[in-house]
Amino acid sequence: MLLALRLIHIFSAAFLVGAAIFNYFLLRPALRLIPPAHAVVVAQRVGTLFTYLGWTALVLLFLSGLSRLYMLGALGILIDLELYTTSYGRSLAFMILFWFLTVASSTYMTFVLRPRLMNKLSVNANPTLADVEKRRAAQMKSSTLLDQFQLANVITAVLALISGTSLLHNGLF
């Protein structure tokens, strides 16, 4: 069971980092090369898929990591301050911190920025040109913020992966 949880943890981390890198360095620039109307459709479809898969990876990382500590009888070490005086403990703390930062930025992207980008004007509302321009400006601002948060996710996910991998060698520092 520990081996299965470890594999789930490793594959979830690899998927999360890979998806973040793919989104930021491959998909985002490619969307800028196609007409905006097509880019919106592609971004919505791919974005929805990556949202579900990304959250699945984050939840699996949490559950598999916690389950492994529980099965090893080491769940209590997380609250032992003496652990964090060791290289292993500091690396573990950084891995958890970067996971939390990834969750925080993913939460903001999913529940704040994504709805703003997908916001459509109602046909029944009879929007004015000012309404359309206001919506477009809000979407452009949200798009810029989304790019920044995607880069933050790449950085935090990679740092969490490095910190977690360093645990195999008793930490980084």
Secondary structure, DSSP 8 states (H G I E B T S, - for coil): -HHHHHHHHHHHHHHHHHHHHIIIIIIHHHHTTS-HHHHHHHHHHHHHHHHHHHHHHHHHHHHHHHHHHHHTT-GGGGG-GGGGGSHHHHHHHHHHHHHHHHHHHHHHIIIIIHHHHH----GGG---HHHHHHHHHHHHHHHHHHHHHHHHHHHHHHHHHHHHHHGGGT---
